[in-house]
Amino acid sequence: MKKFDYENSIGFLVYSASKIFQKAFDLELRNKIGITITQSKVIFALYLHSGLTQRELADKIGVESPTLVPVIDKMEEEGYVQRKFDPQDRRIKRVYTTSKTDLLWDSIMECAIQIRKVSTKEVSDQEMKSTLEVVKKITKNLTTYLGDPEEVDLQKTK
């Protein structure tokens, strides 16, 4: 039987770092501005691609469409998003940000900056640069391996 040092594998470490980043960011968002990380993902996705359907939005943020419905309901109730009928197909509703969301954007960015500051404490600029380069290469390699054109396009924009 082959031995595998799972806890020191790049996949495990990146996954663990991602989970703890998400937990810390979610806590920061909840405590500072009263929204969840999922709500911030919705806002971010809509800033990049305004007027998505709920299904498109769910795909963009990596959740199942039924999971997103109560999140959108709550955000609409709080005035952060608005559903509008598609002008070409009245059976489809699209989701848009509101002016209230624009006011929230700076606070979301402040939370993100705080988590970056905490997470990179005692990490040099060179270490950060090297880490980013390596993670980007790994992401590109896996994206190419999987043949996911949407992910490949996202890599080009970064």
C-alpha positions in Angstrom: 0.0 0.0 0.0 1.4 3.4 -1.0 1.8 6.0 1.7 0.4 9.5 0.9 1.0 12.5 3.1 -2.5 13.9 2.7 -2.1 16.8 5.2 0.9 18.1 3.3 -0.5 17.7 -0.2 -1.1 20.9 -2.2 -4.8 19.9 -2.8 -5.5 19.5 0.9 -3.7 22.6 1.9 -5.4 24.8 -0.8 -8.8 23.3 0.2 -8.1 23.9 3.9 -6.9 27.5 3.3 -10.0 28.1 1.1 -12.4 26.9 3.8 -10.8 28.9 6.6 -10.7 32.0 4.3 -14.4 31.6 3.7 -15.2 31.1 7.3 -13.2 34.2 8.3 -14.7 36.3 5.6 -18.2 35.2 6.4 -17.7 36.1 10.1 -16.2 39.5 9.2 -19.2 40.2 6.8 -21.8 39.1 9.4 -20.2 41.1 12.2 -19.4 44.3 10.3 -22.3 44.6 7.8 -24.8 41.9 8.5 -24.6 39.9 5.3 -23.3 36.4 4.6 -20.5 35.3 2.3 -23.1 33.8 0.0 -24.8 37.2 -0.3 -21.5 38.8 -1.0 -20.9 36.2 -3.8 -24.2 37.1 -5.3 -23.3 40.8 -5.3 -19.9 40.2 -6.7 -21.3 37.9 -9.5 -24.0 40.5 -10.4 -21.4 43.3 -10.5 -19.5 41.2 -13.1 -22.6 40.0 -15.0 -25.6 42.1 -14.4 -29.0 40.7 -15.1 -28.4 37.0 -14.6 -31.2 34.5 -14.2 -31.2 32.7 -10.8 -29.9 29.5 -12.5 -27.0 31.4 -14.1 -26.3 33.1 -10.8 -26.3 29.8 -9.0 -23.8 28.4 -11.5 -21.6 31.5 -11.2 -21.3 31.2 -7.4 -21.2 27.4 -7.2 -24.5 26.5 -5.5 -27.6 24.7 -6.5 -30.4 26.8 -7.9 -32.9 25.8 -5.1 -30.3 26.7 -2.5 -30.1 30.2 -3.9 -33.8 31.0 -3.9 -34.1 31.9 -0.2 -30.9 33.9 -0.4 -32.2 36.0 -3.3 -35.6 36.3 -1.5 -33.9 37.7 1.6 -31.7 40.0 -0.4 -34.7 41.3 -2.4 -36.6 41.8 0.8 -33.7 43.8 2.2 -33.4 45.9 -0.9 -30.0 44.6 -2.1 -31.3 43.0 -5.3 -34.3 43.2 -7.6 -35.9 40.6 -9.9 -37.2 41.9 -13.2 -38.9 40.1 -16.0 -36.7 39.5 -19.1 -37.9 41.8 -21.9 -37.5 39.1 -24.5 -39.1 36.3 -22.4 -41.6 37.2 -19.6 -41.3 33.6 -18.2 -37.7 34.5 -17.1 -36.8 36.7 -14.2 -33.3 38.3 -14.1 -31.6 39.5 -10.9 -30.0 43.0 -10.6 -28.2 44.9 -7.9 -29.8 48.1 -6.5 -28.4 51.4 -5.4 -28.4 50.0 -1.8 -26.0 47.4 -3.0 -23.7 50.1 -4.4 -23.5 51.6 -0.9 -22.6 48.1 0.5 -19.8 47.5 -1.9 -17.2 49.6 -0.1 -18.0 47.8 3.2 -17.6 44.4 1.5 -14.2 45.5 0.2 -13.2 46.7 3.6 -14.0 43.3 5.1 -12.0 41.6 2.3 -9.1 43.8 2.9 -9.2 43.1 6.7 -9.2 39.3 6.0 -6.3 39.7 3.6 -4.4 41.8 6.2 -4.9 39.2 8.9 -4.1 36.2 6.6 -0.9 37.7 5.2 0.5 38.8 8.5 4.3 37.9 8.5 4.1 37.0 4.8 6.6 39.0 2.7 5.6 40.5 -0.6 7.9 38.1 -2.4 6.3 35.1 -0.6 2.9 36.4 -1.6 3.9 37.0 -5.2 5.4 33.5 -5.4 2.3 31.9 -3.8 -0.1 33.6 -6.2 2.0 32.6 -9.2 2.1 29.0 -8.1 -1.6 28.8 -7.3 -2.5 30.4 -10.6 -0.3 27.9 -12.5 -1.9 25.0 -10.6 -5.4 26.4 -11.4 -4.5 26.8 -15.1 -3.1 23.3 -15.3 -6.2 21.8 -13.7 -8.6 23.9 -15.8 -6.8 22.8 -19.0 -6.9 19.2 -17.8 -10.7 19.5 -17.2 -11.3 21.3 -20.4 -13.6 23.9 -18.8 -13.7 26.8 -21.3 -15.5 29.1 -18.9 -12.8 28.7 -16.3 -10.1 29.1 -18.9 -11.7 32.4 -19.9 -11.7 33.5 -16.2 -8.0 32.8 -16.0 -7.3 35.1 -19.0 -9.0 38.0 -17.2 -6.9 37.8 -14.1 
